[in-house]
């Protein structure tokens, strides 16, 4: 789409084994909103590539960017985070601007908490926690199979 993006690498491990590697594309507009332009997902099973389910790229096959993080979130705001029909249709609603949280990476105040869902999986709802200058620190399922992901480390470069 002609927008220069920052690439974030996200690795998910389970029992010390890599199960997913994702590259996410973000860009910030002049107002401070952080836009999400897509992701390339690689899933692993027994150390081998098992697929790329959930991958999408804005501007390809009707996919559109969404807001990853609003510049000035307000409790009650709802917004689309990503859109690729039938593949990526995540939505979010701001629940709190002032939570506190501790993860292996550190302890934080003034944490933004959102509720996130997709019409593609109506029986799953997550709470996500974001810290300014850091990003997503916790993802926790509140409806559906229990799952909790916490930020362990951040590497630049």
Order of alpha helices (4+ residues) and beta strands (2+ residues): beta-beta-beta-beta-beta-beta-beta-beta-beta-beta-beta-beta-beta
